[in-house]
């Protein structure tokens, strides 16, 4: 058997370090056994998937030195490697599942489903589909379809018994079927959900080992049922522990920078990031802390993976990155990395037009540009608040952070429009809105043009600086309380529309 693993990121946002973490161990396992790793794009969420996000995922993984044998950029005999280009396969699978009694159409309206959910919560029951359409006969189904009623396809789940499957890390896992929902497997727009597309693609691409995060353990019975319904053998499963924040919660951008691009823009070395991600879940037999991808792959035994929730600690990553700079690179190599990073004509050339109006000598340039070449600038709470009320500053910073997450493109014009909109909605003048942002972004109340600076910094460093400013306010007792944040979120949805988390 040729070992084949895969990673399947969704192109719906910034490339996540969790994707790199999973890619690393999938790649190490495949290389250890002389196999291949596939990169597949899970773009069934058409409303949120973008080509820009896909490109960012590919480029960030390449920056880390994590490669794949087949994918949307390099092809392969099992392509195409985007789910949106494989719809016929899923439609055929739905028909097989219906014919074999493993799937059924559901015509329930959103209103009915909301009412069912509401009653279940009131009765302290686990919210789930109540099987209302499960017993429709063939004639009723045909009539509803002829009437043009919208419908989805759901997975038919046994009413009793237990699903038992083997996990390479956890041994035998048992989950009662009464804990498993009748999952939607094809949406009303004809697109499959993750659950169906996932097993169809894994089968047709010859995936032998599914190495993924532990959040998918409770979904595995659904996948086992789908494999059974299709008459296919299931792959071998291994569910890795998720990366955690220092407070043991799941790693999230609310508490830690999670975008791979952040670490690239903040000046981390890719090999140090890969080394650190490897340390998160695995210890080499010789216990050494500094190792590369090749050394990890050579020694890799999946049963040596730790099941403890690995804590993603920025301080430890910085320490490791410092060791790489001092111990793994020669001074001339560090100089080369600096020039590749931001001390290059392309990046400095973008700053120069912004700074020229303020230059009297060449030595003026670097103090002006310094905030564009650092991780987080230094400033006091008093400087951040200025003449405004602290509560209003926190509110505007948070609204801007949420609005930035919704930007389709990151450029000067989009950012300018964003701030103009905030000023208009909040019934403020633009000159009242901008001062805290100058300080939060540059560390000074007067700096290079804000929108151009934000465009150069990029979304990850910008949002990190806004979160840093909000934390500074909270530490000083001037930030948003949990109650205040919930209230602001409700107001935000009314004024600006739903958030993108």
C-alpha positions as CSV (number, residue, x, y, z in Angstrom):
1,X,0.0,0.0,0.0
2,X,1.3,3.4,-1.0
3,X,0.7,5.9,1.9
4,X,-1.3,8.9,0.8
5,X,-2.3,11.8,3.1
6,X,-4.0,15.1,2.5
7,X,-4.7,18.5,3.8
8,X,-7.8,20.3,2.8
9,X,-7.9,24.0,3.7
10,X,-10.9,26.2,3.0
11,X,-10.1,29.4,1.1
12,X,-12.2,31.6,3.3
13,X,-9.7,33.8,5.1
14,X,-6.1,34.2,6.1
15,X,-4.0,31.1,6.1
16,X,-4.1,29.6,9.6
17,X,-1.1,28.2,11.6
18,X,-3.4,25.3,12.4
19,X,-3.4,24.4,8.7
20,X,0.4,24.5,8.7
21,X,0.5,22.3,11.9
22,X,-1.7,19.7,10.2
23,X,0.2,19.9,6.9
24,X,3.5,19.4,8.7
25,X,2.5,16.1,10.3
26,X,0.7,14.8,7.2
27,X,3.8,15.6,5.2
28,X,6.1,14.0,7.8
29,X,4.0,10.8,7.9
30,X,3.9,10.6,4.1
31,X,7.6,11.1,3.7
32,X,8.4,8.6,6.4
33,X,6.6,5.9,4.5
34,X,7.7,6.9,1.0
35,X,4.2,8.1,0.1
36,X,2.5,11.3,-1.2
37,X,0.7,14.2,0.3
38,X,-2.2,15.9,-1.5
39,X,-3.4,19.5,-1.1
40,X,-7.1,19.8,-1.8
41,X,-9.1,23.1,-1.7
42,X,-12.4,22.7,0.2
43,X,-14.3,25.5,-1.5
44,X,-17.9,24.3,-1.1
45,X,-18.7,27.5,0.8
46,X,-19.1,29.6,-2.3
47,X,-20.2,32.7,-0.5
48,X,-16.9,33.0,1.4
49,X,-14.4,31.2,-0.8
50,X,-12.0,33.5,-2.7
51,X,-9.1,32.9,-5.2
52,X,-7.1,35.4,-3.1
53,X,-7.5,33.3,0.0
54,X,-6.5,30.2,-2.0
55,X,-3.4,31.8,-3.3
56,X,-2.5,33.1,0.2
57,X,-2.7,29.5,1.6
58,X,-0.5,28.1,-1.1
59,X,2.1,30.9,-0.9
60,X,2.2,30.8,3.0
61,X,2.8,27.0,3.0
62,X,5.5,27.3,0.4
63,X,7.1,30.0,2.5
64,X,7.3,27.5,5.4
65,X,8.9,24.9,3.1
66,X,5.9,22.6,3.3
67,X,5.4,21.0,-0.1
68,X,2.8,18.6,-1.6
69,X,2.8,16.1,-4.4
70,X,-0.6,16.9,-6.0
71,X,-2.7,20.0,-5.8
72,X,-4.5,22.8,-7.7
73,X,-1.2,24.4,-8.6
74,X,0.8,21.4,-9.7
75,X,-2.0,19.0,-10.9
76,X,-1.9,15.2,-10.5
77,X,-3.8,12.1,-11.8
78,X,-6.6,12.4,-9.3
79,X,-7.6,16.0,-10.0
80,X,-9.2,18.4,-10.2
81,X,-8.2,19.5,-6.7
82,X,-10.9,22.1,-6.0
83,X,-14.2,20.7,-4.8
84,X,-16.1,23.3,-6.8
85,X,-14.8,21.5,-9.9
86,X,-15.9,18.0,-8.7
87,X,-19.6,18.5,-8.4
88,X,-20.6,15.6,-10.6
89,X,-18.9,13.2,-8.3
90,X,-20.9,14.4,-5.4
91,X,-24.2,14.3,-7.3
92,X,-23.5,10.7,-8.3
93,X,-22.7,9.8,-4.6
94,X,-25.9,11.4,-3.4
95,X,-27.9,9.2,-5.7
96,X,-26.0,6.1,-4.5
97,X,-26.7,7.0,-0.9
98,X,-30.4,7.6,-1.6
99,X,-30.7,4.3,-3.5
100,X,-29.0,2.4,-0.6
101,X,-31.2,4.0,2.1
102,X,-28.4,6.2,3.6
103,X,-29.7,9.6,2.6
104,X,-33.1,11.3,2.2
105,X,-34.4,14.7,1.0
106,X,-35.5,17.2,3.6
107,X,-38.0,20.0,2.8
108,X,-38.2,21.6,6.2
109,X,-38.1,25.4,6.1
110,X,-35.7,27.5,8.1
111,X,-38.6,28.8,10.2
112,X,-39.6,25.2,11.2
113,X,-36.1,24.2,12.0
114,X,-35.6,27.3,14.2
115,X,-38.8,26.5,16.1
116,X,-37.7,22.9,16.6
117,X,-34.3,24.1,17.9
118,X,-35.9,26.6,20.2
119,X,-38.2,24.0,21.8
120,X,-35.3,21.5,22.2
121,X,-33.2,24.2,24.0
122,X,-36.2,25.0,26.2
123,X,-36.5,21.3,27.1
124,X,-32.7,21.2,27.7
125,X,-32.3,18.7,24.8
126,X,-29.4,18.7,22.4
127,X,-30.4,20.7,19.3
128,X,-30.6,18.4,16.3
129,X,-32.9,17.6,13.4
130,X,-36.0,15.7,14.6
131,X,-36.4,13.5,11.5
132,X,-39.6,15.1,10.3
133,X,-39.0,14.3,6.6
134,X,-37.4,10.9,7.2
135,X,-40.7,9.0,6.7
136,X,-42.0,10.8,3.6
137,X,-43.0,8.3,1.0
138,X,-41.9,8.3,-2.7
139,X,-45.1,10.0,-3.9
140,X,-44.9,12.8,-1.3
141,X,-41.3,13.4,-2.2
142,X,-42.0,13.6,-5.9
143,X,-44.9,15.9,-5.3
144,X,-42.9,18.3,-3.2
145,X,-40.1,18.3,-5.8
146,X,-42.6,19.0,-8.6
147,X,-43.9,22.0,-6.6
148,X,-40.4,23.3,-6.6
149,X,-40.0,23.3,-2.9
150,X,-36.3,23.9,-1.9
151,X,-34.7,20.9,-0.2
152,X,-31.5,19.5,1.1
153,X,-30.3,15.9,1.5
154,X,-29.6,14.5,4.9
155,X,-27.7,11.5,6.2
156,X,-29.9,8.8,7.6
157,X,-28.5,7.9,11.1
158,X,-29.4,4.7,13.0
159,X,-31.8,5.3,15.9
160,X,-29.8,3.1,18.4
161,X,-26.6,1.3,18.8
162,X,-23.0,2.5,18.8
163,X,-20.4,3.4,16.1
164,X,-17.0,2.0,16.9
165,X,-13.9,3.0,15.0
166,X,-10.2,2.8,15.5
167,X,-8.0,5.9,15.9
168,X,-4.3,5.4,15.5
169,X,-3.6,7.7,18.5
170,X,-6.5,6.9,20.8
171,X,-7.3,3.3,20.1
172,X,-10.9,2.2,19.9
173,X,-13.5,5.1,20.0
174,X,-17.2,4.5,20.6
175,X,-19.9,7.0,20.0
176,X,-23.6,6.3,20.4
177,X,-25.7,6.9,17.3
178,X,-28.2,8.8,19.3
179,X,-25.6,11.5,19.7
180,X,-25.2,11.9,15.9
181,X,-27.3,14.4,14.0
182,X,-29.0,13.8,10.6
183,X,-26.3,15.9,8.9
184,X,-27.1,17.9,5.8
185,X,-24.8,16.4,3.1
186,X,-26.0,18.4,0.1
187,X,-27.3,22.0,0.4
188,X,-30.2,23.4,-1.5
189,X,-27.9,25.0,-4.0
190,X,-26.6,21.6,-5.1
191,X,-23.2,22.0,-3.4
192,X,-22.1,19.3,-1.0
193,X,-21.3,20.0,2.6
194,X,-17.8,19.2,4.0
195,X,-18.9,15.7,5.2
196,X,-20.0,14.3,1.8
197,X,-17.3,16.0,-0.3
198,X,-14.6,14.9,2.2
199,X,-15.3,11.2,2.0
200,X,-15.9,11.2,-1.8
201,X,-12.7,13.0,-2.5
202,X,-10.6,11.0,0.0
203,X,-11.9,7.8,-1.7
204,X,-11.4,8.9,-5.3
205,X,-7.9,10.4,-4.5
206,X,-6.8,7.1,-2.8
207,X,-6.2,8.7,0.6
208,X,-5.0,5.9,3.0
209,X,-4.6,7.9,6.2
210,X,-6.7,10.8,7.4
211,X,-4.6,12.8,9.9
212,X,-6.7,15.7,11.1
213,X,-7.7,17.7,14.3
214,X,-9.5,16.2,17.2
215,X,-12.5,18.4,16.6
216,X,-13.5,15.9,13.9
217,X,-13.7,12.9,16.2
218,X,-17.5,13.4,16.8
219,X,-18.0,13.7,13.0
220,X,-16.3,10.4,12.3
221,X,-19.4,8.3,12.8
222,X,-21.1,10.3,10.0
223,X,-18.1,9.7,7.8
224,X,-18.1,5.9,8.6
225,X,-21.7,5.8,7.8
226,X,-21.1,7.5,4.4
227,X,-18.3,5.1,3.6
228,X,-20.6,2.2,4.4
229,X,-23.4,3.7,2.3
230,X,-21.1,4.0,-0.7
231,X,-19.7,0.5,-0.2
232,X,-16.2,1.8,0.3
233,X,-13.5,0.9,2.9
234,X,-12.7,3.7,5.3
235,X,-9.2,5.1,5.6
236,X,-7.1,4.9,8.7
237,X,-7.9,7.8,11.1
238,X,-5.6,9.7,13.4
239,X,-7.0,12.8,15.3
240,X,-4.3,15.2,16.5
241,X,-4.7,17.5,19.5
242,X,-5.5,21.0,18.6
243,X,-3.2,24.0,19.2
244,X,-4.3,25.9,22.3
245,X,-4.0,29.5,23.7
246,X,-2.1,29.9,27.0
247,X,-5.5,29.7,28.8
248,X,-6.0,26.2,27.2
249,X,-8.8,27.4,24.9
250,X,-8.7,26.5,21.2
251,X,-6.2,28.7,19.4
252,X,-8.0,31.7,18.0
253,X,-7.2,35.0,16.4
254,X,-9.0,36.8,19.3
255,X,-6.1,35.8,21.7
256,X,-3.2,35.0,19.4
257,X,-2.0,35.9,15.9
258,X,-3.2,32.9,13.9
259,X,-2.3,33.8,10.4
260,X,0.9,32.4,8.9
261,X,1.4,35.7,7.1
262,X,1.6,37.5,10.5
263,X,4.7,35.5,11.4
264,X,6.2,36.1,7.9
265,X,5.5,39.9,8.2
266,X,6.7,40.1,11.8
267,X,10.1,38.8,11.0
268,X,10.1,35.1,12.1
269,X,12.2,32.6,10.2
270,X,10.1,29.9,8.4
271,X,12.3,27.1,9.6
272,X,11.9,28.3,13.2
273,X,8.1,28.3,12.8
274,X,8.1,24.8,11.4
275,X,10.4,23.6,14.1
276,X,8.1,25.1,16.8
277,X,5.0,23.6,15.2
278,X,6.8,20.2,15.3
279,X,7.6,20.7,19.0
280,X,3.9,21.3,19.6
281,X,2.9,17.7,19.1
282,X,6.0,15.6,18.8
283,X,9.3,14.9,20.5
284,X,12.2,13.4,18.6
285,X,13.7,10.2,20.0
286,X,16.9,12.0,21.0
287,X,14.9,14.8,22.7
288,X,16.6,17.6,20.8
289,X,14.8,20.9,20.4
290,X,16.3,22.2,17.2
291,X,15.3,20.1,14.2
292,X,14.3,20.5,10.6
293,X,11.5,18.9,8.5
294,X,13.8,16.2,7.1
295,X,14.9,15.2,10.6
296,X,11.3,15.1,11.8
297,X,10.2,13.0,8.8
298,X,13.0,10.5,9.3
299,X,12.1,9.8,12.9
300,X,8.4,10.3,12.7
301,X,6.2,7.7,14.4
302,X,2.6,8.8,14.7
303,X,2.1,6.9,17.9
304,X,4.7,9.2,19.5
305,X,2.4,12.2,19.0
306,X,1.4,13.7,22.3
307,X,-2.3,13.8,23.1
308,X,-2.0,16.7,25.5
309,X,-3.3,20.1,24.2
310,X,-0.2,21.8,22.9
311,X,0.1,25.5,24.1
312,X,1.0,27.9,21.4
313,X,3.3,30.3,23.3
314,X,4.6,33.3,21.4
315,X,7.3,33.9,23.9
316,X,8.7,30.4,23.3
317,X,8.5,30.8,19.6
318,X,10.4,34.1,19.9
319,X,13.0,32.4,22.0
320,X,13.4,29.6,19.4
321,X,13.5,32.1,16.6
322,X,16.3,33.9,18.4
323,X,18.3,30.7,18.7
324,X,17.9,30.1,14.9
325,X,19.2,33.6,14.2
326,X,22.2,33.2,16.6
327,X,23.0,29.5,16.2
328,X,21.8,28.3,12.8
329,X,22.7,31.2,10.6
330,X,25.9,33.0,9.9
331,X,25.9,36.8,10.2
332,X,26.0,37.2,6.4
333,X,23.0,34.8,6.2
334,X,21.0,37.0,8.7
335,X,21.9,40.0,6.7
336,X,20.5,38.3,3.6
337,X,17.3,37.3,5.4
338,X,16.9,41.0,6.5
339,X,17.2,42.2,3.0
340,X,14.8,39.5,1.8
341,X,12.3,40.4,4.6
342,X,11.8,44.2,4.4
343,X,15.2,45.8,3.8
344,X,14.8,45.5,0.1
345,X,14.2,48.1,-2.6
346,X,10.7,46.9,-3.3
347,X,9.4,47.4,0.2
348,X,11.4,50.4,1.1
349,X,10.6,51.9,-2.3
350,X,6.9,51.8,-1.3
351,X,7.6,53.7,2.0
352,X,9.8,56.4,0.4
353,X,7.0,58.3,-1.4
354,X,5.1,58.5,1.8
355,X,8.1,59.9,3.7
356,X,9.6,62.3,1.2
357,X,7.5,65.3,2.2
358,X,8.9,65.0,5.7
359,X,12.5,64.3,4.9
360,X,15.3,66.9,5.4
361,X,18.1,64.4,5.7
362,X,18.5,60.7,4.9
363,X,18.7,60.0,8.6
364,X,15.1,61.2,9.0
365,X,13.8,58.2,6.9
366,X,14.3,55.3,9.3
367,X,12.6,57.0,12.4
368,X,9.6,57.8,10.1
369,X,9.5,54.2,8.7
370,X,10.4,52.4,11.9
371,X,6.8,51.4,12.8
372,X,6.5,49.7,9.4
373,X,9.5,47.5,10.3
374,X,8.5,46.4,13.8
375,X,6.0,44.0,15.3
376,X,4.2,46.2,17.7
377,X,5.0,49.9,18.5
378,X,5.4,51.2,22.0
379,X,3.1,53.9,23.4
380,X,1.1,54.8,26.6
381,X,-2.6,54.4,27.2
382,X,-2.8,58.2,27.6
383,X,-1.3,58.7,24.1
384,X,-3.8,56.2,22.7
385,X,-6.9,57.8,24.3
386,X,-5.8,61.4,23.6
387,X,-8.7,63.8,23.9
388,X,-11.4,61.2,23.5
389,X,-13.1,59.0,26.1
390,X,-11.5,55.7,26.6
391,X,-14.7,53.8,26.1
392,X,-15.3,55.4,22.7
393,X,-11.7,54.6,21.7
394,X,-12.2,50.9,22.6
395,X,-15.5,50.9,20.7
396,X,-14.1,52.4,17.5
397,X,-11.0,50.2,17.5
398,X,-13.2,47.1,17.9
399,X,-15.6,48.1,15.2
400,X,-12.6,48.7,12.8
401,X,-11.2,45.3,13.6
402,X,-14.5,43.6,12.8
403,X,-14.9,45.7,9.6
404,X,-11.4,44.9,8.4
405,X,-12.2,41.2,8.6
406,X,-14.9,41.8,6.0
407,X,-12.7,43.6,3.5
408,X,-12.7,41.8,0.1
409,X,-9.3,43.4,-0.8
410,X,-6.7,45.0,1.3
411,X,-5.7,48.3,-0.3
412,X,-5.6,52.0,0.4
413,X,-9.0,52.8,-1.2
414,X,-10.8,50.0,0.6
415,X,-9.3,51.1,3.9
416,X,-10.2,54.7,3.2
417,X,-13.8,53.7,2.5
418,X,-13.9,51.6,5.6
419,X,-13.0,54.5,7.9
420,X,-15.3,56.9,6.0
421,X,-18.1,54.4,6.7
422,X,-17.3,54.1,10.4
423,X,-17.3,57.9,10.8
424,X,-20.6,58.2,8.9
425,X,-22.4,55.4,10.8
426,X,-21.1,56.6,14.2
427,X,-22.1,60.2,13.4
428,X,-18.5,61.4,13.8
429,X,-16.1,63.4,11.7
430,X,-13.2,61.5,10.1
431,X,-10.7,63.6,12.0
432,X,-12.4,62.4,15.3
433,X,-12.1,58.8,14.3
434,X,-8.5,58.6,13.1
435,X,-6.3,59.8,16.0
436,X,-6.4,56.6,18.1
437,X,-5.5,54.6,15.0
438,X,-2.4,56.7,14.3
439,X,-1.2,55.8,17.8
440,X,-2.2,52.2,17.7
441,X,-0.6,51.6,14.3
442,X,2.5,53.8,14.5
443,X,3.0,54.6,18.2
444,X,2.7,58.4,17.4
445,X,-0.1,60.8,17.0
446,X,1.5,62.2,13.8
447,X,2.9,59.7,11.3
448,X,3.0,58.7,7.7
449,X,-0.4,58.7,5.9
450,X,-2.5,56.2,7.7
451,X,-4.3,54.4,4.9
452,X,-1.2,53.9,2.9
453,X,0.6,52.7,6.0
454,X,-2.1,50.1,6.7
455,X,-2.0,48.9,3.1
456,X,1.8,48.3,3.5
457,X,1.5,46.7,6.9
458,X,-1.1,44.2,5.6
459,X,-4.2,42.8,7.4
460,X,-2.4,40.5,9.9
461,X,0.0,43.0,11.4
462,X,-2.7,45.7,11.4
463,X,-5.3,43.6,13.2
464,X,-2.7,42.5,15.7
465,X,-1.8,46.1,16.5
466,X,-5.5,46.9,17.0
467,X,-5.9,44.0,19.4
468,X,-2.8,45.1,21.2
469,X,-4.3,48.5,21.6
470,X,-7.5,47.0,23.0
471,X,-5.5,44.9,25.4
472,X,-3.7,48.0,26.6
473,X,-7.0,49.7,27.3
474,X,-8.3,46.6,29.2
475,X,-5.2,46.4,31.3
476,X,-5.7,50.0,32.3
477,X,-9.3,49.4,33.2
478,X,-10.6,51.4,30.2
479,X,-11.4,48.6,27.8
480,X,-14.5,46.6,26.9
481,X,-15.9,44.4,29.6
482,X,-17.5,41.0,28.6
483,X,-20.9,42.6,29.0
484,X,-19.8,45.7,27.1
485,X,-18.4,43.6,24.3
486,X,-21.7,41.6,23.9
487,X,-23.7,44.9,23.9
488,X,-21.3,46.4,21.3
489,X,-21.6,43.2,19.1
490,X,-25.4,43.5,19.0
491,X,-25.2,47.2,18.1
492,X,-22.6,46.3,15.5
493,X,-24.8,43.7,13.8
494,X,-27.7,46.3,13.6
495,X,-25.5,49.0,12.1
496,X,-23.0,47.1,10.0
497,X,-24.4,43.6,9.4
498,X,-23.1,40.2,10.6
499,X,-19.5,39.7,11.6
500,X,-17.1,37.4,9.9
501,X,-15.3,35.4,12.6
